[in-house]
């Protein structure tokens, strides 16, 4: 797994990348829906409720950020949160700085 935070055009990107099994293209648009699971055979007991990425999406919306999901079966996935510049701390500012609502 690789985690990265980097400057990007108009803001910054936070990404999490893996080299796992990947996700088929047809599932990607639905991954942030509540209770959606790619593998229907999985139950709560064996792995998740299908809420994780829905929660991520809504948290990012509160920060005017968006989630981009790239994946290729057999090669892995990259989940990137794109934050606009207005939601970033100015360079050299204290980390306790309040962001505008």
Secondary structure, DSSP 8 states (H G I E B T S, - for coil): -EEEEEEETTEEEEEEE--SS---HHHHTTTTSTT--S-TT--HHHH--S-HHHHHHHHHHHTT-EEEEEEETTTEEEEEEEEEGGGS--TT--TT-----
